[in-house]
Amino acid sequence: MKILFTLIAALICTASIAQQLAVTGIVADEQGRPLPFVNVTLISTKKGAAASGATLTDSSGKFSVAVPAVGEWKLSLSAIGFAKKDSVFSVAGTDPIHSLGTIRLKNEWKVLDNVDVLSMRPTITQLADKLVINVQGTAMAAGNTAFGLLSKAPGVFVDPEGAIQLNGRGGVTLMIDGRLTFLSVRDLRNLLENTPAENIKSIEIISNPSAKYDAEGTSGIINIVFKKNVLRGTNGTVTTTYSTNLKQHLYGAGVTLNHKSNRWNSFLISDFNRRGSGREATFTRVFRNNNSTTYFDQTAVGNWSNIGPPSLRIGSDYTINEKHSVGFIASYFTNTANSEFLTKTFIGPDPKLPFQFVEANNYNKNTLVNGVANIHYSGKLDTLGSTLSADFDFAPIRNKGDGDFFNTFTRLTDGQITTDNLYTYTPNGYDIYSGKIDFSYALNKQHKLETGTRVSQVISDNDFRFYFNNNGLVVDPQRTNHFHYKENIYAAYLNWNGQLGKKTSMQAGLRAEQTKSRGQSFTTREVNDRNYLDFFPSVFLQHKVSDNYNVAVNYSRRLNRPNYGNLNPFRSYRDPYTWTVGNPYLRPQYTQLFNVSQTFKKIYVVQMFYQYTKDVMIELPMPDAVNNVTVYTTGNVDDSYSTGISAIVPVKLGRKWDTRNTTQLSYSRFSAMQNNELLVNEQLFYYFQSAHTILLPKDLRAEATFLYRGPAASGLYHQQGMYRIDLAFSKAFFKKKLELAVNITDLTKGWRFRWAANYGGNINKFDQYMRWRTFGITLRYKFSRGQKAELRQRSGPDELNRL
């Protein structure tokens, strides 16, 4: 029995030692960054021995492999993009856990032939607070630009001027990689048109943003997420374009370059463009004054074009270690725009019996200089996902403009002609400063707490001078104004999100923003001070009913602050009977939005919404029936609300023919008191967009987009329906390094703006076509050295959206 017990004890001791024998370590790259998913194989050093154990490194690069017995062993490590490495070690019974410390693998880059994996349809995921469209590797992204890709996203419409609408509503904020864009609409289009869509991972549509986002923007946020630059190498594109609207010839060229080497990740974008457009329009007004009526009939032709030296946008990130990085971004843009607005007007008691003819020719020139600088920091604080980030932005903007206005009046009863010439000089500028800090703390794997602060300052100086120019320059004191504006915004937020159960998640937050501003007219000595504190709550609830059905419910409160220019009481002149004047008493508008979203089979999305807006900011035409003058200003009306339903329905018509269809049905109502009269404007609105992608033989791709917007209500104006058809064709050559694309927008010239307002018997309507129809051709060449590196960009805040 003693011998038996001794043998049993020895076996137990041996088994215990064998179970405890192991080798551990951490695998990292040459810069010391942990490498996940590295193959780790244990092999005996004896000749002909087979593998005895294998595992993968975890997300932090750590591994642990059991060793069958004491002695000498070999560890083999391999990963794609890295040279294979073997390490020999010995394990003794006295030291059963053997640590190899940190093992660094060397990069091993090989240039491979291009392999294109295309899918016809992007993956659409509905999260609690946003809709994520994963476009990586789709035909929609291949060979396209970021601008073209964005315009084809569900529910998103981008007009040729770059203005963005979401679900039929304007007031959209655009972000890049989670940072607010620091560009005007024109500059933003330049950036997106020269950024290949192949660099984009996904588009996030945040129709109801949470408290961690700025409260500015009542229609939501669109975030463009770029692929992360994880591979070394250099790549880029060279692009040249030509287009025409049958009135003007437009052209451009640009280069995009990005490079990753060691700890640096850098990019450069430069482009040169001659852009232009114009309009053909008719304006009709009816003035009613007691027992008399005056008719105003005007035709107008406008042309504008701008050109300047190449714009430049550069940036770089430096990785300090696997947890911390810093970087900067800077851009410089300048151009000179020339425009003309030529009108012919007949005025009289009857449209067929005018008593006066007015010819007004306006010629304007403006030089813009725009600079942006950003520095940023990003840090990972733990393995659960806690992060800390900081950004600082500075943007000086300068404009210098002047204009000549030549007016000729002909009295039709006797042919008497008089003239009145005017001149204006409008230097102005903005200095924008912004800084923010964001902290995210992971309470555990299922719950996260986010908080942050943001401070911004805007200083604007507008010295607008107006002169009579009949016999030398004489100052017109009624239309000259020197206006100075300063605004400070202080913001802080607290946001929590986590799981309430296996199938239910929730996010709730509160944002506070305090606004202090001072508008001062040195001309009139009028000063307007404002100081107000607002709170913006948000709640999101998502429930997974089944694998094929998700429901999300959310609520948020947001605002739109007045445009800086709309606060300036300067009169912007168009003709002797038409001008625009700023409103220093303009108040911000506030919106509350409720949304219920349902996702079926992960691709079909149906949303129901209700939006209520108080103190709506709209354009108000103010008729002066005595002098036949119309003054336009931006003012606040009582309120508005809209409710509706929208749907995203992708349909595959064939193996190489895919469609994505977006539709919306909603009802909107505006109410306002005008001259002691309650004005109500309401309309049932419907919208339909169908985007088609067809892969034709010989690598020819065709795309077609059909869009129809029904009649709509906007403030006091009623809008007639409008439609457009866009076509695009592309073909790749030379192993897909060279691509030729042809684009036709608004093929049938159906995208006309026909608006009308009727208040107190006074009618104001216009019919304008903005030369949307264009024919363009683009040639893009892609080059690379080593592995392809994708571009990652950062951007700053959005104060420029209010210029």
Secondary structure, DSSP 4 states (H G I P E B T S, - for coil): -HHHHHHHHHHHHHHHHHHH-EEEEEEE-TTS-B-SS-EEEEEESSTTPPEEEEEE--TTSEEEEE-SSSEEEEEEEEETTEEEEEEEEEEBTTB-EEEEEEEEPPB-----------BSS-EEEE-SS-EEEE-TTBTTTTT-BHHHHHHTSTTEEE-TT--EEETTB---EEEETTEE--S-HHHHHHHHHTSBGGGEEEEEEESS--TTS-SB-SS-EEEEEEPP--S-EEEEEEEEEEEE-SS-EEEEEEEEEEEEETTEEEEEEEEEEEEEEEEEEEEEEEEEETTEEEEEEEEEEEEEEEE-SPEEEEEEEEE-SSSEEEEEEEEEEEEEEEEEEEEEEEEESSTTS-SEEEEEEEEEEEEEEEEEEEEEEEEE-STT--EEEEEEEEEEEEEEEEEEEEEEEEETTTTEEEEEEEEEE--EEEEEEEEEEEEEEESSSSEEEEEEEEEEEEEEEEEEEEEE-SSS-EE-TTT-EEEEEEEEEEEEEEEEEEESSSSEEEEEEEEEEEEEEEEEETTTTEEEEEEEEEEEEEEEEEEEEETTEEEEEEEEEEEEPPPGGGG---EEEEETTEEEE--TTPPPEEEEEEEEEEEETTTEEEEEEEEEEEEEEEEEEEEETTTTEEEEEEEEEEEEEEEEEEEEEEEEEETTEEEEEEEEEEEEEEEEEETTEEEEEEEEEEEEEEEEEEEETTTEEEEEEEEEE--EEETTEEEPPEEEEEEEEEEEETTTTEEEEEEEESTT----EEEEEEETTEEEEEEEE----EEEEEEEEEEEESS-----------GGGG-
